[in-house]
Amino acid sequence: MNSRFYYDLIALAVFCAVIFLGVPALMSYDGFELNTFARYLSLAIVSMALALSWGTAGLLNLGQAATFGMGAYAMAMHLKLKVSDGLPDFMGWNNVEKLPLVWVPFESLSFTLLAGLLVPAAVGGLIAIFMFRARIAGVFVAVITLAFLVAFQLLVIEQQGFTGGQNGLTGLAPLTLAGWTVDTYSVSFYYLVAGCLTVALALGVYISHSKFGLILRAIREDADRTRFFGYNVATYQTVIFCVSAALAGWAGMLYTLVLEFASPTYMGVSFSLAIVIWCAVGGRESVLAAAVGAIIVNLLEGRLSDVFVEGWHMLLGIVFVLVVMFMPRGIYGVIVDVVRRLNEARRGGRQDSAEDALLPATIQTNRER
């Protein structure tokens, strides 16, 4: 076990202690407050999913909200069918006389959970194959994924008889899971979301420190050189793109449970750019930092909107500008720099291997050169 992996495990353990013990106690186990924080935790999953593709492999996906929305709609379709008498109400309003075939399998919860993960992964895989086999990289990946996002959102809005259109899917039934009817304002539901985030983060940390993650970082630094060593770069990029999309779909399913509806705004450009901001604030080089960034930014949005009803967007914008100017690597970068300087001061300017493990691969490579 290298030192960086060791420090990440400690950070993950501390984070879990905070969200499982500290947050519920701080909020006096109040159902409404915990429901609000569960929303932040579900958004933390989609932020860390972006960090896997952007921070680890250097693939900036500006269409992450599309796969998030797929998961959200998968869960919403299942819950809408539970409360409907054969045909959802909005279909009747749009002169749809028979339940569409694409809706029928979502009567099963097992199918819904699998679809919420596999459909986003499959769609992400198709886009990835198209891009990476053609060796598309850099800003062009961002442009293509953003174009897909816009097209997909327009498709969902236009197919009003099948998706609810601009209004989305509302009036959903509560989820029944293994005989347990989920109350989204209960402490147990908060722990369910927190547990999902923990599993997602553990998976992200494992991938980041595995041989697979090492190859992805090599691709991020120099794809041509990695290809020269015999690695199929397109395959590695496609796989991490699929994993990131599946995690985004998982977050979308949880988000629908928290808010009790699904809307095309989940697939909006502004929402997708917000995910990028959360990831950048926390630090895209670490999945845990990206998750923390999502929680901090959404917590600030909630508090600022309560205090400054009119001007909170401007205040939040100022915060983002300051972060980009003075913390280009996010909160994670600041922590790494502080640790490095402390160790340098303690050892008279000499770096030790444990501290080197905390530094991103880019800095270590530049130092060796």
N, C-alpha and C positions, 0 to 999 in steps of 0.2 A: 504494500500500500504506500503510494507516494504521499508526500506531505500535503500537496494541494488537495488531494482526495480526502485526506484526513481532516483538513480544515473545513472542507465543504460538508462533511458528515457532521461535524460539530455544529456548524452554522444551521444545518437542517434540523438537528435535534433542538437547538435553541428556538428556532422558528416554530417548530411543532409545539414546544412547551408554551410559547406565547399564545398561539391561536387555540390550543386545546384547553389551557388552564387560565392564562392571563386575560384574554379577551372576554370570555363568558363571565368571569368574576368581576372584571372592570365594568361590564354592562349590567351587572346585577341579574344576570340570566333573564333579562327582559326579551320577550319574544320578538317585538318589533325591531329593537336595536340589533338583535342577532340575525334577523332576516336581512337587514340592511348590510351587515358585515358579511353575511353569506354571499351576497351579490358581489362584493369586492373579491371574495375568495374565488368565485367562479370566473371572474374576469382575470384573476391572477393566473389561471390555467392557460388561457389563450395568450397571455403575455409571455409566459415561459415557453409556450409552444413556438412562438415567433423567435424567441432567443435561440432555440435549438437550430432553426434553419438559418437565421441571420447571423447570430453571434458565433456559432460553431462552424457553419459551412460558408458563411458570407453571402447567403441568398436572401435578399430583402424582398419579402412577399407582401406587396401592398394589397393583395386580395384575401388576406387572412380572414376578413369578416365574412366572406362568402362561405367558407367551410364551417365557420362558427354558426352562420345562419342555417346551414343544412342540418346540423345537429339540433338546433333550436326548433326547426319546423318538424323534424322527425318526432321529437317528443310531443310537440303540440298536436300533431295529427293523431297520435295514439290517445291523448287525453281528450281531444275533441270527439273522437268516436265513442269514447266511454260515456260521454254525457249526451250523445245524440241518439235519436230513435231511428236508426237505420241510415239517415242522411243528415249531415250537418246543416244547420239552419241557413248559412250563407249560400249553400249550393241551391237550395230551394228558391232563394231570392234571385239567383242568377239563371233560373230555368234549367238547372241540371237535374234530371229526373232519376238517374241511377248513380250509385256510388262508383266513382272511377276506379278502374282496376289497380292503379298505383296506390290507392288508399287502402285497399282490402287487407294487405299483409300487416298493416299497422294496428290491426285489432289485437295482435299478439305483442306483449311487452318484450319478449325475448327478441323477436324480429326488430322491434323498435330500437332496442339498445344496440344490437349489432349494426343496424342501418345507420344509427347516429355516429358510429365510429367508421364503418367500412365505406359508406357512400362518400363522405368527405375525403377519405384516403384514396378511393378509386378516382374521384374527380381530380384530386391533387396529383395523382400519379399520371393521369392522361396529359395534364398540362405540363408536368415535369418531363415526360418522355418527349413531348413536342419541343420543349425548350432545350433540354440538355443534350439530346442526341444531335441537335444542330449547333451545340457548343455556344448557346446564347448565355451571356453572363452580364454581371454588373447592372447598370441602370436599365438595360433592356428587360431583365427579369422583372424589375419593379413595374415597368410600363405595361408589359403583357399581363401580369397578374392584376394590375389595376383595371385594365380594359375588360378582363374577364369579370371582375367584380361588378362593374357598371352594367355590363350586358346581362349578368345573372340577376341582378336586382330588378332591372327593367322587365325581364321575363317573369319573375315572380309577381310583380305588380300587375302586369297585363293579363295574366291568367287568373282573373278574379274568381271565376267559377270553380277553380281547383285549389287556389291558395288563399282566398279571402281578399286578394288585391291589396290596396293601400291600407286597409283596416287590419290585415293580418288575421290571426286565429285567436279569438277571445272566448270567454265563457268556458274555460277548460275544467274538466273534472280533476279531483285530487288523485295523485299517483298512488296505486296500491302495489306494494312491493313485498312479496312473500307473506301476504296476509296483513301487512302493516299499512294502514292508510296514512300517507305522509301528510303531516301538518307543517306547512312551510314556516309557521311562526313558533315552532317548538324548538327546544334545545337539541333534541335528537336529530332534527333535520340539519341544524347548524353543524353538528358533529359529522353528519353524512357528507356534507360539502367539504368540510375541513379534511376529512379522511380521503376524499377523492383528490384534493389538492396535494396532500402528502404523498399519495401513491404516484401522482403525475410528476412531482418534484423528484422523488426517489428514482423514477425511471429516467428523468432528464439528467440527473447527476451521474447515474450509471453510464448512460450513453456518452456523456461528455468525457468521462474518464476511461472509457473502454478503448480498445484498439480501433474500433469503428470511429469513435470520436476523434482519435488522434489523426486518422486518415482524413477526416472531414476538415480538421484544422489545417492540415497540409494542403488540401485542395483550396481552402480559403486563401492561404498565403501564396500559392503558386500552382495553379491547376495544371499547367503544361508540364512542369517538372514532376508533379505527382503522376501524371499520365505516362511520362517517360519511364518511371520506375515500374510500370506494368499494371497499375491500378485502373479499373474501369471507372473513370470519374463520373460519367453520366449515371451509372448505376447507383453509386453512393449518394449522389445529389438527389436522385429520384426517391430513394428509400427514405432519406431524412425529410424530404418534402412531404411524403405520405404520412410519416409519423407525426409531423407537425400538424398536418391537416386533420388527422384522427383526434389528436389532443384538442384541437380547436372545436371539433364536433362534440366532443365530450363536454367541454366548457359550455357550448351552446345548449345542450340538453339540461344541464344544471341551471343555466340562466333562465330558461323557460319555466322550470319548476319554481324558481325564486320569484319571478315577476308574474307568473300565471298567465302569460300570453306570449305569442310570437309575432313579430312585426318585421316588415321589410327594412325598417330602420336598422335592424341588426346587421344588414348587409350594405349599409351606406358607406360612402367614401369617407365621411367624417369619422365614423366609428372605426374604420380600418386604420385611418391615420392616427386616431387616438391610441390604438394598440401599439403602433410604432413608438409613439411618445412615451407610453408607460414603460416599454422595453428599454428605450434610450435613457430615461430618467434613472431606472434601477441599474442598468448596465447590461448590455446585450451579451457580454462575455460570460455571464453566469445566469443559469436558469433561475436560481433562487433569488438573485438580485432583481431579475426582470419581474418576478412575481411580487416582490416587495415594492417595486416601483409602481406596479398596477394598483396595489392596495393604497399606497401613499397618495398617489395622484387622485384616485377616486374618493378617498377620505377628505382630501383638500377640497375637491369639487363640492362635496356635500356640505362641509362646514362653511366654505366661502359663500355658497349660494344662500345659506341661512342668514349669514351676517350682512353680506353685501348683495341684496336682491338684484340690483340693476347692473353693477359693475364687476361682478365676480369673474366674468370671462376675461376682462382686461387684466385683472390681478393675476389670474392663472397664466395668462399669456406672458406676462412679465417674468413669472417664475420659470417658465419654459425657456425663455430667451436667456436668462441668467444661467440656467443649467447648461445649455448648449455652449455658452461663452466660457464658463469657468469650470464646468465638469463634463467635458466632451465624452468621457468614458463612463459617465453616470456615477451613482453612489458607489458602485463596486470599485470603480477606478480610484476614487478618493481613498477608500479603505485600503486598497493595495498600496497606494503611494505612501500612506501614513505608516503602514507596517514596514515597508521597505526603508523609509527614513529612520524609523525607530531602530531597526536592526542595524542599519549602517552606523548610526550614532553609538549603539551599544558595542559594536565590533570595530570601531574606528574606521568605518568606511568599507570594510570587507563584507561582501555578501556571503551568506551560507546557503547550503543547498535547500534547507527548509523554506527559507524566504523566497528563493528562486522559484520554488514550486507554486507560490502564490501569484507570480507574475504571469501575464498572458504570454503565449508562445511568441508573439511578435516581438515583444521587448527582449525576451531571452535570445531570440535569433539575432536581433540587431546588436545585442551586447557581444555575442560570440564573434560576430563579424568585426 
